[in-house]
Amino acid sequence: MPMSAKTPNLAACVTPLTSRGALDEAALRRHMRFMRKRNIGLCLGAYNTGQGLLLTPREVRRIYEIGVEELKGKVPVYAVSLGYTATAVVIKKAREAAAIGVDGVQLYPPRPGPAASPVPLKELDRFYRDLFEAVDGPLVLGLQSENMPEKTFPVDVMRKWFDEYPHIAGINCTARDEGQLRVISQTFGSRVPVRNSGAGNVFANLESGGVGFLGSEANVAPTFVNNIVSAWKRGDMAAAKENLAKVQRLGAVLRQASVRSEQAAVHLLGRIGPTIRRPYLPLEGEQLRAVAAVLDELGISTLERGDG
């Protein structure tokens, strides 16, 4: 079984900064070690939680390097910050990430076209094939249904990708429709680890051949996140649902201020500082108190505190 399948869940990793706004390498290592001990893989440079769009190319490269140093061979470490941009630019960034030695480079589809129209199938197929042919090393498909032709995953085309390009190593799937997620997991789960994005459809994914899920909540409550999958595997649905409810309760609070809340939560747990990159500002006032309150309410303040 690939290491990536033995680690069922992933976190879109937070990016800690010093009080002056520079990359805080010591805090990043501390957080990575904490997550490694809890068997959570990390997606680095994610655009929301990881502030990926606000990082410089040098910072992104350094985050990948530190991730490989701290996580390689222990839990999966994936490069995410490639940008929704020209194919040639994505290829360049993907090659650089692969050369650093990450376990996978996650490839997002192009953004939707004018008026949020889905990407035409011909463009989508050409985009992915250009990357598959240009980039050596394991590649992970970051699939988003809203970007797909007719907002439906092109399973027949994807089968051809898997048959022709054996270095496709995983799928991280954002599917609002549970039926679409089940089709993806049933079709490709025997080939590569399939993870759904967000906790909501995790049972559908697991039942259909997937291994777990990707979510920012794992930065804050990795124990609850892992308990969902472990309880499901041993057939204890009551415990699985109980832990899912805790993760969803946490997620509802974190989503109120997005990256600001996630950064604040990990800071309150003593692993990183409060600083996030401008134009964002650290959480304060009632929103900060709400984050602290949910950490106490769920017992996370005690369970997940530590420096790894």
Summary of the structure (lengths in Angstrom):
residues: 308
radius of gyration: 18.4
end to end distance: 26.6
largest distance: 53.5
contacts: 1089
relative contact order: 0.13
helix: 52%
strand: 12%
